[in-house]
């Protein structure tokens, strides 16, 4: 057996073992707040063949990542590329398969690292790079996080691999594969479209080879499938192909001011939880690659992509202080040039020793805290899975469930029940919402509070969101609003069963608002129920004091985490493994007909 075949087999085995290891943490639930914008979108694709919805009632739950269009319908702020992948798995293999999409792509990324590196570095160093990728805490964490960073990283790396192989072998299928894979990147995450600058540089060098020119048309045609669909969708929903949902929240612009604020944390992120010691060596390696004709196209592509993506995010307003998730897709791109530079600088046995030390240091550092973090993520997602399974077994499909944001965003994707916003039924003022004056005064649902404040600043919760929908509650006292909302709940149920699900301390308040009967049941959650209350949720149901009805439910959500824009400060730092349901028992009650 050839030596290269043995190493290929080892790389496949590494990827398979990586997937088996990730699999022990996979549950059919999620705790990421972003997940509702992806999985609910996928569910609508499967059930209805669409990605927008028109609200049926003023009490209807509307997730934080669902943005109101001028026509009053709602659309996810996220592009439809990743939801389309979820929908494909869901439609073919069932709903549970959607939760395996990210783990599978994360393990395929490990294999892709090996395949990209092996031609330039040799089999052994390529396998070392794949092992470092497999050990990465941030990559493994997001493989379970139900967001789009993992899929973006896979399609970007796989597209670059296909480009490199096409330039070497010149096969049409390689050109078409590269085009489709790279076209998927902006269909999944808009910001990474800046990688197109690197791709353009690569193709400019490839154009100098006449035999490759005709195949570029195949590449462009394949890229036009996902990219054209994305631009067409933007045209339909936002009025111009270059506009996105972020244009509705003022989050589309880049700024030098943001760059000056953000660049230290992004550089720190690259050097710590990112590619670490590989980064400075990689930039030296990219410079070296661009000096040689054979490696110049790939070197230019890697340099333009890594620098371009980093700069775009540095110039963007949103920064939690821990930007590693935004940089995660480009981390694998640093391994190849770093190893090439190391080989040039320390040939022979010195190279092997240096690479062993570098890979070991980075691998151990990247894997630090993995068991604890992955366990926390599984526990948090498992609570969502338990809640969903209990409700599916005990609450008839088509019923109406009144719940807080944390519960609703965990079960929204299932599409089995009408979901009502419990905060509107609170007889107190509740916590503030983000957006312009909502019912109950400034800070009510849809109330004004952009992340940085001011009329011309980004407002991730969207100023004016659901304001017209809930105009009937404007100016009412909290008890008056609660009574009117209770009437709207019954009207929307239209004869179907009405259930309330929430923390035990909120059960009596819910009973008063909706005339609940005795308990239908309790959903026991694993873990410690004495978790710290999150300032993000403010006060329990019926006890709030801030202006406007908010999500005044028991704090069963994320534990506070440090970081700019964390809990109580808008968006950001609390987006950790405890963002979902806590270990508090959920009480379920049914309303009298």
NORBEL-V407039 format. One line per field, one symbol per residue. phi: phi as a letter, one per 40 degrees, with the letter a starting at -180 (. if undefined). A space follows every 50 residues. Layout:
phi->???
//
This chain:
phi->.cdccccccccccdccccccccdcbcbcaabccccccbcccccccccbga bbabccaccccbccbbbccdcgcbbcccccccdcccccccccbhddcccc ccdccccccdccdcccccccbgcccccccccccccccccccccbcfbccc ccccccccccccccccccbgccccccccccccccdcccbccccccccccc cdccccccbdcccccccccccccccccccccccccccbgacccbccccbg bccbacccdcccdccccccccbcccfcccccccccccccccbcccddccc cccccccccccdccccccacgbcdcccdccdccccdcccccccccbcgcc cccccccccccccccccdgcdccccccccccccccccccccccbbdcgcb bcacdcccccbdccgbbcbbcccccccbcgcccchcdbcghdgcdgccac cbggcbbdbdcgcgcgcccbccccgccdcccccccccccccccfgccbbb bacccccccccccbgcccdcibbcbchcccccccccbfccdgbcbccgcb ccbdcbbdccbchdgcdgbhbhdccbcbcccccccccbbbccc
//
